[in-house]
Amino acid sequence: MRALIFDPFAGVAGDMTLAALLDLGLSLDWLQGFVAELGLGPIGVQCERVRRCGIAAVHLSFELPAEHDHRHLRHMLEIVARAPAPERARQRAGEAFRRIAAAEASIHGIAVERVHFHELGALDSILDVLCTMAAVEELGFEACFTRPVAVGSGSVAIDRGRYPVPAPATLRLLEGIATTGYDLPGECATPTGAALIATLTGGVRPPAELVVTASGYGAGSRDAAGHPNVLRLLAAELTAVEQPALQLLQADIDDLAPEYVAPALAAVLGAGAVDAVVLPLTMKKGRPGLRLEVLAPADRLDDVAHAVLRHTTTLGVRHWPVARTILARSERVLEWRGQRIRCKLVRLPDGTSRAKPEYEDVLRAAEVLGLPALEVRMAVERELPAGLDDVI
């Protein structure tokens, strides 16, 4: 599986993302043609090689016609809907703008429909989002991940005054995503860059093992000594990973009251187990019992075994090394009726994909909305093919 990995060690912005994709191999001719087909007026695309603290990178800028109109979310979505881009690119671009609108609305205490896309809605931000989402498709990336996002320090001027970095909208967009670089000077992460990472990656970190096939650097406008104003993107290949360093623990129990099984499982998982199940057994002399089976990392064997012995009535635990093959996976976030629902996505060996909403998020959404949990899950699954099922 071909994957795109954000490495925003010095920050992220929309133009830096698109520039890094050009450095990864995106055709400038393709980008110029795509921009021309958007029908947004006479727009020039300027691309040059620059150096930032000794790092060679691509710097991208657009020559834009004068524009003074404020836009609302519906205007942004209309532009996205008519863009000559693949369906998934349009869906992702729409999601990015919805995220920005929701962040602004929550910060200012207004309805999403009333949010003005002034600076964020300028043509360059529209181009950054739409072109990036289309470029990800053009380059054939099937999954996206991110390392921690450097946000910077100091303050930034917005239309209502100066606020500490990261700006309020940026911080809201990065909720649930690992951040770093609070000692770097200036605004390192912009709202548009944060929205791109949140939409494409959902904050999911890259797997521990991968094969990097290419790297690209996109430069921002600043060129301060000692502080490389660049975003690094990695192209990588992911495959199913063998993980032999696991232990299977097993205990047969005939004297544990059923109501204490659930807390025992919780304790075992809390001790570091990867998974735990309970199976019914018929034991000696026809006694009913249960078998507890636990999968644990080898380096957590002692902790997990101790939890089994402490939270059940067994007198011993059997264990032996096992191996397993796991599928490459990623996670996306679906906004459904105002609720954030994480969806787990995996690629099967035959190339097909599978997606499932996270149980805890379904329960939370059901409680908030006053709906049956099963109804929420079924409704979310109906929306998966339209927005998430094909993203890995």
C-alpha positions as CSV (number, residue, x, y, z in Angstrom):
1,M,0.0,0.0,0.0
2,R,1.4,3.4,-1.0
3,A,1.3,5.9,1.9
4,L,1.9,9.6,2.4
5,I,3.5,10.6,5.7
6,F,3.5,14.1,7.0
7,D,6.7,15.0,8.9
8,P,5.9,18.6,10.1
9,F,9.0,18.9,12.3
10,A,9.0,22.7,11.5
11,G,5.3,23.2,10.9
12,V,2.8,22.9,8.1
13,A,0.9,25.2,5.8
14,G,-1.3,24.7,2.7
15,D,1.3,26.1,0.2
16,M,4.1,24.1,1.9
17,T,2.1,20.9,1.5
18,L,1.5,21.4,-2.1
19,A,5.1,22.4,-2.7
20,A,6.3,19.3,-1.0
21,L,4.1,17.2,-3.2
22,L,5.7,18.9,-6.2
23,D,9.1,17.9,-4.8
24,L,7.8,14.3,-4.4
25,G,7.1,14.1,-8.1
26,L,3.8,15.9,-8.8
27,S,4.0,17.4,-12.3
28,L,4.0,21.2,-12.5
29,D,2.2,20.9,-15.8
30,W,-0.5,18.8,-14.2
31,L,-0.9,21.4,-11.4
32,Q,-1.1,24.3,-13.8
33,G,-3.7,22.5,-15.9
34,F,-5.8,21.6,-12.9
35,V,-5.8,25.2,-11.6
36,A,-6.8,26.5,-15.1
37,E,-9.7,24.0,-15.1
38,L,-11.1,25.3,-11.8
39,G,-12.6,28.3,-13.5
40,L,-11.6,30.7,-10.7
41,G,-10.1,33.4,-13.0
42,P,-6.7,34.1,-14.3
43,I,-4.3,32.4,-11.8
44,G,-0.6,32.0,-12.3
45,V,1.4,29.2,-10.7
46,Q,5.0,30.1,-9.8
47,C,7.4,27.4,-8.6
48,E,11.1,27.7,-7.8
49,R,13.8,25.8,-6.0
50,V,15.0,27.5,-2.8
51,R,17.2,26.7,0.2
52,R,16.0,26.9,3.8
53,C,18.9,26.5,6.3
54,G,20.8,24.4,3.8
55,I,17.8,22.3,2.8
56,A,16.8,22.4,-0.9
57,A,13.1,22.7,-1.2
58,V,10.3,23.8,-3.5
59,H,8.6,27.1,-3.0
60,L,5.1,27.6,-4.5
61,S,3.0,30.7,-5.0
62,F,-0.1,31.7,-6.9
63,E,-0.6,34.9,-8.8
64,L,-4.2,35.8,-8.0
65,P,-6.7,38.3,-9.3
66,A,-8.0,40.9,-6.9
67,E,-10.8,39.7,-4.7
68,H,-12.8,41.3,-1.9
69,D,-15.7,39.0,-1.3
70,H,-16.2,37.1,1.9
71,R,-17.5,33.6,1.5
72,H,-19.5,31.3,3.7
73,L,-19.2,27.5,3.9
74,R,-21.9,26.9,1.3
75,H,-19.9,29.0,-1.2
76,M,-16.7,27.0,-0.5
77,L,-18.6,23.7,-1.0
78,E,-20.1,24.9,-4.3
79,I,-16.6,25.6,-5.6
80,V,-15.5,22.1,-4.4
81,A,-18.5,20.4,-5.9
82,R,-17.8,21.7,-9.4
83,A,-14.0,21.1,-9.3
84,P,-12.7,18.7,-12.0
85,A,-11.3,16.4,-9.4
86,P,-11.8,12.8,-8.3
87,E,-14.8,12.1,-6.0
88,R,-12.6,11.3,-3.0
89,A,-10.6,14.6,-3.5
90,R,-13.8,16.6,-3.6
91,Q,-15.0,14.8,-0.5
92,R,-11.8,15.5,1.4
93,A,-11.7,19.1,0.3
94,G,-15.3,19.6,1.5
95,E,-14.4,17.9,4.8
96,A,-11.4,20.2,5.3
97,F,-13.6,23.3,4.8
98,R,-16.2,21.9,7.1
99,R,-13.6,21.4,9.8
100,I,-12.4,25.0,9.4
101,A,-15.9,26.3,9.6
102,A,-16.7,24.2,12.7
103,A,-13.5,25.3,14.4
104,E,-14.2,29.0,13.8
105,A,-17.9,28.6,14.8
106,S,-17.0,27.0,18.1
107,I,-14.4,29.6,18.9
108,H,-16.6,32.6,18.2
109,G,-19.8,31.0,19.5
110,I,-21.7,31.4,16.2
111,A,-23.5,29.0,13.9
112,V,-21.4,27.3,11.2
113,E,-23.5,29.0,8.5
114,R,-22.5,32.4,9.7
115,V,-18.7,31.8,9.6
116,H,-17.0,34.2,7.1
117,F,-14.2,32.6,5.1
118,H,-12.2,35.8,4.8
119,E,-8.4,35.1,5.1
120,L,-9.0,31.4,5.1
121,G,-11.5,31.7,2.2
122,A,-9.1,33.6,0.0
123,L,-8.3,32.1,-3.4
124,D,-4.9,30.8,-2.3
125,S,-6.4,28.8,0.5
126,I,-9.1,27.4,-1.8
127,L,-6.3,26.4,-4.2
128,D,-4.2,24.9,-1.5
129,V,-6.9,22.6,-0.2
130,L,-8.4,21.6,-3.6
131,C,-5.0,21.1,-5.3
132,T,-3.6,19.2,-2.4
133,M,-6.5,16.8,-2.2
134,A,-6.4,16.2,-6.0
135,A,-2.6,15.9,-6.0
136,V,-2.8,13.1,-3.3
137,E,-5.0,11.2,-5.7
138,E,-2.8,12.0,-8.7
139,L,0.2,10.6,-7.0
140,G,-1.7,7.4,-6.0
141,F,-1.5,7.6,-2.2
142,E,-3.9,5.1,-0.6
143,A,-3.3,6.1,3.1
144,C,-2.0,9.1,5.0
145,F,-0.3,9.4,8.4
146,T,1.4,12.2,10.4
147,R,4.2,12.6,12.9
148,P,3.7,15.3,15.6
149,V,3.0,18.8,14.3
150,A,5.3,21.7,15.3
151,V,3.1,24.7,16.1
152,G,5.6,27.4,17.1
153,S,5.4,30.2,19.7
154,G,4.8,33.9,20.1
155,S,1.6,35.6,18.9
156,V,-0.3,36.1,15.6
157,A,-2.5,38.9,14.5
158,I,-6.0,38.0,13.4
159,D,-9.0,40.2,12.6
160,R,-10.0,40.5,16.3
161,G,-6.6,41.2,17.8
162,R,-3.4,39.3,18.7
163,Y,-3.6,35.8,20.0
164,P,-0.9,33.4,21.2
165,V,0.4,30.8,18.8
166,P,-1.0,28.4,17.9
167,A,-3.9,30.5,16.7
168,P,-7.3,29.5,18.2
169,A,-8.6,27.9,14.9
170,T,-5.3,26.0,14.4
171,L,-5.4,24.7,18.0
172,R,-9.0,23.5,17.6
173,L,-8.2,21.8,14.3
174,L,-5.3,19.9,15.9
175,E,-7.3,18.6,18.8
176,G,-6.5,14.8,19.1
177,I,-3.3,15.2,17.0
178,A,0.1,15.1,18.6
179,T,1.9,18.4,18.6
180,T,5.4,19.6,19.3
181,G,7.8,22.5,18.6
182,Y,6.4,24.9,21.1
183,D,9.8,26.5,21.4
184,L,10.1,27.3,17.6
185,P,9.7,31.1,16.9
186,G,6.7,32.3,15.0
187,E,3.5,30.6,13.7
188,C,4.7,27.3,12.3
189,A,1.3,25.7,11.7
190,T,-1.5,27.5,9.9
191,P,-5.3,26.7,10.0
192,T,-5.2,25.5,6.4
193,G,-2.2,23.2,7.1
194,A,-3.9,21.9,10.2
195,A,-7.1,21.2,8.4
196,L,-5.2,19.2,5.7
197,I,-3.5,17.0,8.2
198,A,-6.6,16.5,10.3
199,T,-8.6,15.6,7.2
200,L,-6.1,13.4,5.5
201,T,-4.6,11.6,8.5
202,G,-7.0,11.9,11.4
203,G,-3.9,12.3,13.5
204,V,-2.9,8.6,13.0
205,R,0.8,8.1,13.4
206,P,2.7,6.0,10.8
207,P,3.4,2.3,11.5
208,A,6.6,1.5,13.3
209,E,8.0,-0.3,10.1
210,L,7.7,1.1,6.6
211,V,9.8,1.5,3.5
212,V,10.4,5.1,2.5
213,T,10.6,5.4,-1.3
214,A,10.9,9.2,-1.7
215,S,11.0,12.4,0.3
216,G,10.0,16.0,-0.6
217,Y,10.4,19.4,1.0
218,G,8.0,22.3,0.7
219,A,9.3,25.7,1.7
220,G,7.4,28.5,3.4
221,S,8.1,32.2,2.8
222,R,10.2,32.8,5.9
223,D,14.0,32.2,5.8
224,A,15.3,32.7,9.3
225,A,18.7,31.4,10.3
226,G,18.7,28.2,12.3
227,H,15.0,27.6,11.8
228,P,14.2,25.7,8.5
229,N,10.8,26.8,7.3
230,V,10.0,23.6,5.5
231,L,7.5,20.7,5.6
232,R,8.8,17.2,4.8
233,L,6.6,14.7,3.2
234,L,7.5,11.0,2.8
235,A,6.3,8.5,0.3
236,A,6.3,5.0,1.7
237,E,5.2,1.5,1.0
238,L,3.4,-0.4,3.8
239,T,2.8,-4.2,3.9
240,A,1.3,-6.6,6.4
241,V,3.8,-6.9,9.3
242,E,4.9,-10.1,11.0
243,Q,5.0,-9.6,14.8
244,P,6.5,-12.8,16.5
245,A,7.2,-11.2,19.8
246,L,3.8,-12.0,21.4
247,Q,2.8,-14.4,24.1
248,L,-0.5,-16.3,24.4
249,L,-1.6,-16.8,28.0
250,Q,-4.2,-19.3,29.0
251,A,-6.0,-20.3,32.2
252,D,-8.9,-22.7,32.8
253,I,-11.1,-21.6,35.7
254,D,-14.1,-23.3,37.3
255,D,-14.7,-21.2,40.4
256,L,-15.0,-17.6,39.3
257,A,-18.5,-16.1,39.6
258,P,-19.7,-14.8,36.2
259,E,-20.1,-11.2,37.4
260,Y,-16.4,-10.9,38.0
261,V,-15.3,-11.9,34.5
262,A,-15.8,-8.4,33.1
263,P,-13.6,-6.6,35.6
264,A,-11.0,-9.3,35.2
265,L,-10.9,-8.7,31.5
266,A,-10.6,-5.0,32.0
267,A,-7.7,-5.5,34.4
268,V,-5.8,-7.8,32.0
269,L,-6.2,-5.3,29.1
270,G,-5.2,-2.5,31.4
271,A,-2.0,-4.4,32.2
272,G,-1.0,-4.2,28.6
273,A,-2.7,-7.2,26.8
274,V,-3.4,-6.8,23.1
275,D,-6.6,-8.8,23.4
276,A,-8.5,-11.1,25.8
277,V,-11.4,-13.5,25.4
278,V,-13.3,-15.9,27.6
279,L,-14.6,-19.2,26.3
280,P,-17.1,-21.6,28.0
281,L,-15.7,-25.1,29.0
282,T,-16.9,-28.4,30.4
283,M,-14.3,-29.4,32.9
284,K,-13.6,-32.5,34.9
285,K,-16.6,-34.2,36.4
286,G,-18.9,-32.2,34.2
287,R,-18.3,-29.0,36.0
288,P,-19.0,-25.8,33.9
289,G,-16.0,-23.5,33.6
290,L,-14.3,-20.9,31.4
291,R,-11.0,-20.6,29.6
292,L,-9.3,-17.2,29.6
293,E,-7.1,-16.6,26.6
294,V,-4.9,-13.4,26.5
295,L,-2.6,-12.1,23.8
296,A,0.2,-10.0,25.2
297,P,3.5,-8.4,24.0
298,A,6.4,-10.4,25.2
299,D,7.8,-7.4,27.2
300,R,4.5,-7.2,29.1
301,L,4.2,-10.9,29.9
302,D,4.9,-10.5,33.7
303,D,2.5,-7.6,34.1
304,V,-0.3,-9.4,32.3
305,A,0.3,-12.8,34.0
306,H,0.2,-11.0,37.4
307,A,-3.1,-9.3,36.4
308,V,-4.6,-12.7,35.5
309,L,-3.5,-14.2,38.8
310,R,-4.6,-11.3,40.9
311,H,-8.1,-10.7,39.3
312,T,-9.2,-14.3,38.8
313,T,-9.2,-17.4,41.0
314,T,-6.8,-19.4,38.9
315,L,-3.8,-20.9,40.5
316,G,-1.6,-20.8,37.4
317,V,-1.2,-19.4,33.9
318,R,0.1,-21.3,30.8
319,H,1.9,-19.2,28.2
320,W,3.9,-19.7,25.0
321,P,5.2,-17.5,22.1
322,V,3.0,-17.0,19.1
323,A,3.2,-15.1,15.9
324,R,0.5,-13.2,14.0
325,T,0.1,-11.4,10.7
326,I,-1.8,-8.1,10.8
327,L,-3.2,-6.0,8.1
328,A,-2.0,-2.4,7.4
329,R,-4.6,-0.1,8.9
330,S,-5.5,3.5,9.3
331,E,-8.1,5.5,11.1
332,R,-10.4,8.3,9.7
333,V,-12.9,10.5,11.5
334,L,-16.4,10.9,10.2
335,E,-18.5,13.9,11.2
336,W,-22.0,12.6,11.7
337,R,-24.8,14.8,13.0
338,G,-22.2,16.9,14.8
339,Q,-20.5,13.8,16.4
340,R,-16.9,12.7,15.7
341,I,-16.9,9.0,15.0
342,R,-13.6,7.3,14.4
343,C,-13.6,4.6,11.7
344,K,-11.0,1.8,11.5
345,L,-9.9,1.0,7.9
346,V,-7.9,-2.0,6.7
347,R,-6.7,-3.2,3.4
348,L,-7.3,-7.0,2.7
349,P,-4.8,-9.1,0.8
350,D,-7.0,-9.2,-2.3
351,G,-6.9,-5.4,-2.5
352,T,-10.4,-4.8,-1.2
353,S,-10.9,-2.6,1.9
354,R,-13.1,-2.8,5.0
355,A,-14.2,-0.1,7.4
356,K,-15.9,-0.2,10.8
357,P,-17.0,2.6,13.2
358,E,-15.4,2.5,16.7
359,Y,-17.8,1.1,19.3
360,E,-17.1,3.7,22.0
361,D,-17.7,6.6,19.6
362,V,-21.0,5.0,18.4
363,L,-22.1,4.6,22.1
364,R,-21.2,8.2,22.9
365,A,-23.0,9.6,19.8
366,A,-26.1,7.5,20.6
367,E,-26.2,8.8,24.1
368,V,-25.8,12.4,23.0
369,L,-28.4,12.1,20.2
370,G,-30.8,9.9,22.1
371,L,-30.7,7.2,19.5
372,P,-30.2,3.4,19.8
373,A,-26.6,2.5,19.4
374,L,-27.4,0.0,16.6
375,E,-29.2,2.6,14.7
376,V,-26.2,5.0,14.9
377,R,-23.8,2.3,13.7
378,M,-26.0,1.3,10.8
379,A,-26.4,4.9,9.7
380,V,-22.7,5.6,9.9
381,E,-21.9,2.4,7.9
382,R,-24.3,3.6,5.2
383,E,-22.2,6.8,4.9
384,L,-18.8,5.0,4.9
385,P,-18.7,4.1,1.1
386,A,-19.4,7.8,0.3
387,G,-16.5,9.2,2.3
388,L,-14.2,6.7,4.0
389,D,-14.3,3.2,2.6
390,D,-12.0,3.9,-0.3
391,V,-9.4,6.0,1.5
392,I,-6.8,3.3,2.3
